[in-house]
Amino acid sequence: MTSHTLLDTEEKMQKAVAGLQKELATIRTGRATPTLIEHIKVEYADALLPLNQVASISAPEARLLVIQPWDKSTIRNIEKSILTSDLGLNPVNDGNVIRINIPPLSEERRQEMIKIVRKRVEERRIAIRNLRREAIEQQKELEKNKDISQDEYKRALDQLQKLTDSFIAETDQVGQDKEAELRQV
């Protein structure tokens, strides 16, 4: 019983870390990358869709993104969505494609981005600790119902704490790597 709970909790913690990595990939560092904007929601056919589902995104140069909408009628909605995002980007629309010049980050903007990274890392750390708490509650219930012994309960708690510590360390490392990337000029 306890191994099932531990495996389930480990899987959820892995998803939390993977989600953080994906989320941090959208934070701009001064280099043009399609992952920077592909998550932006665009209104299309009375639905909000990710940008990568309504257009192709390419980075032909280190500081340029080109968005080619599949349906030209969405070009205004794409432009509006980029402007309202918190990325601070200015799209240039020529009627067929949208070009976005990625300016180098100012020191002030770098610090803002680092604060955002730290906030997102802390949110994931909280999520991981909440997963630990849920697993502890499951183990308490099993012990209370006499499905597991007190020794098994204590071993499960120790394993759960080690698991939590390792995933929090991994989360911190992901955040530190992104901060280092942001600090590069």
C-alpha positions in Angstrom: 0.0 0.0 0.0 2.7 2.5 1.0 4.8 1.9 -2.2 1.7 2.7 -4.3 1.3 6.0 -2.5 5.0 6.8 -2.8 5.0 6.0 -6.6 1.9 8.1 -7.1 3.4 11.0 -5.2 6.7 10.7 -7.0 4.9 10.8 -10.3 3.0 14.0 -9.3 6.2 15.6 -8.1 7.9 14.9 -11.4 5.0 16.5 -13.2 5.3 19.6 -11.0 9.0 19.9 -11.9 8.4 19.3 -15.6 5.6 21.9 -15.5 8.0 24.4 -14.0 10.6 23.7 -16.7 8.0 24.3 -19.4 6.8 27.4 -17.7 10.2 28.9 -17.3 11.0 28.3 -21.0 8.4 31.0 -21.7 10.3 33.6 -19.8 12.4 35.6 -22.2 16.1 35.9 -21.8 17.1 38.1 -24.7 17.3 35.4 -27.3 14.4 34.7 -29.7 12.8 31.3 -29.2 9.4 30.1 -30.3 8.7 28.7 -26.8 8.7 32.3 -25.6 5.3 33.0 -27.1 3.7 29.7 -28.2 1.7 29.5 -25.0 0.0 32.9 -25.5 -3.8 32.5 -25.8 -5.4 33.8 -29.0 -9.1 34.2 -29.6 -10.0 32.1 -32.7 -13.5 30.9 -33.6 -15.0 31.9 -30.2 -12.3 29.9 -28.4 -9.0 30.7 -26.7 -6.2 28.7 -28.4 -2.5 28.7 -27.8 -0.6 30.7 -30.5 1.2 27.6 -31.8 -2.2 26.1 -32.8 -3.2 29.1 -35.0 0.1 30.0 -36.5 3.7 28.8 -37.2 6.4 30.5 -35.1 10.0 30.6 -36.2 13.2 32.3 -35.1 15.2 33.1 -38.3 17.6 35.2 -36.3 18.8 35.4 -32.7 16.7 38.5 -32.0 13.7 38.0 -34.3 10.5 35.9 -34.1 8.3 35.5 -37.2 4.7 34.4 -36.8 2.9 33.2 -39.9 -0.9 32.7 -39.1 -2.6 29.9 -41.0 -5.7 32.1 -41.2 -5.0 35.7 -42.2 -8.1 36.9 -40.4 -6.5 36.0 -37.0 -3.6 38.4 -37.5 -5.2 41.2 -35.5 -6.1 38.9 -32.6 -2.6 37.5 -32.5 -1.1 41.0 -32.4 -3.5 42.0 -29.6 -2.7 38.9 -27.6 1.0 39.5 -27.8 0.6 43.2 -26.8 -1.5 42.2 -23.7 0.9 39.5 -22.6 3.3 40.3 -19.8 6.3 39.7 -22.0 6.8 43.4 -23.0 7.0 42.6 -26.7 6.0 44.9 -29.6 4.7 43.0 -32.7 5.0 44.5 -36.2 2.2 43.4 -38.5 2.7 43.7 -42.3 -0.7 42.1 -43.1 0.8 38.6 -43.8 3.2 37.9 -41.0 4.0 39.4 -37.6 7.6 40.1 -36.7 8.8 40.6 -33.2 12.2 42.1 -32.5 13.5 40.8 -29.2 15.4 43.7 -27.6 18.3 43.0 -25.3 17.1 42.9 -21.7 17.8 45.9 -19.6 19.2 45.3 -16.1 15.9 46.4 -14.6 14.0 44.0 -16.8 16.4 41.2 -15.9 15.7 41.8 -12.2 11.9 41.7 -12.9 12.3 38.4 -14.8 14.4 36.9 -12.0 11.7 37.9 -9.5 9.1 36.1 -11.7 11.3 33.0 -11.9 11.7 32.9 -8.1 8.0 33.3 -7.6 7.2 30.4 -10.0 9.9 28.3 -8.3 8.3 29.0 -4.9 4.8 28.1 -6.2 6.2 24.7 -7.4 7.9 24.1 -4.0 4.6 24.8 -2.3 2.9 22.4 -4.7 5.5 19.7 -3.9 5.0 20.2 -0.2 1.2 20.0 -0.6 1.7 16.6 -2.4 3.8 15.4 0.5 1.1 16.5 2.9 -1.6 14.6 1.0 0.6 11.5 0.9 1.1 11.8 4.7 -2.6 12.0 5.2 -3.1 8.9 3.1 -0.5 7.0 5.2 -2.1 8.2 8.5 -5.4 6.9 7.3 -3.8 3.5 6.4 -2.2 3.3 9.8 -5.4 4.3 11.6 -7.3 1.6 9.8 -4.5 -0.9 10.7 -3.7 -1.5 7.0 -0.1 -0.8 7.8 2.0 -1.0 11.0 3.5 1.9 12.8 7.0 0.9 11.5 5.8 0.9 7.9 4.2 4.3 8.6 7.4 5.7 9.9 9.4 4.2 7.0 7.0 5.7 4.5 7.3 9.1 6.2 11.1 8.9 6.0 10.9 7.9 2.3 8.4 10.6 1.6 10.6 13.3 3.2 13.6 12.1 1.1 11.5 12.2 -2.0 10.2 15.7 -1.2 13.7 17.0 -0.4 15.1 15.7 -3.7 12.3 17.2 -5.8 12.6 20.6 -4.0 16.3 20.5 -4.7 15.6 19.7 -8.4 13.1 22.6 -8.5 15.7 25.0 -7.0 18.3 23.8 -9.5 15.9 24.5 -12.4 15.3 28.0 -11.0 19.0 28.7 -10.5 19.7 27.6 -14.1 17.1 30.0 -15.4 18.4 32.8 -13.3 21.9 32.2 -14.6 20.5 32.3 -18.2 18.8 35.6 -17.4 22.0 37.1 -16.0 24.0 36.4 -19.2 24.3 39.6 -21.2 
